[in-house]
Amino acid sequence: MTTPNAPCRDNPEAFTPPHSFLPPAHHQFWRTGRDICHTCPLQAACLEWVMAPGDDPIPWSMAAALTPQEQLRYLYALAEF
C-alpha cells in the first residue's frame, strides 16, 4: 500500500532487501524501513491492508513496520483467535 503522501514512496528500496542478503543481515537492513514506517501517519491503514482477509502477506517486503516473517507470525496469531 503506497499512496502519494506515504513516506515509503520516497525510499522504496528500504522495504525490499537485495536477494543477496542472508537472514542475519536482514536485521540491520530492516531498521531503515522500520524507522520510516514508525513516522508514517498511514501505518495503521497499511497494517489493515497487509492483514486483510484473503490477502497473503508480502513475502519479500516490509509493510506497516513488519518484516515478512513478522507478518506471518501476526497472521498466525490472529488465526488462533
Secondary structure, DSSP 8 states (H G I E B T S, - for coil): ---TT-GGGG-GGGSS--TT--HHHHHHHHHHHHHHHHT-TTHHHHHHHHT-TT----TTS-BTTB-HHHHHHHHHHHHT-
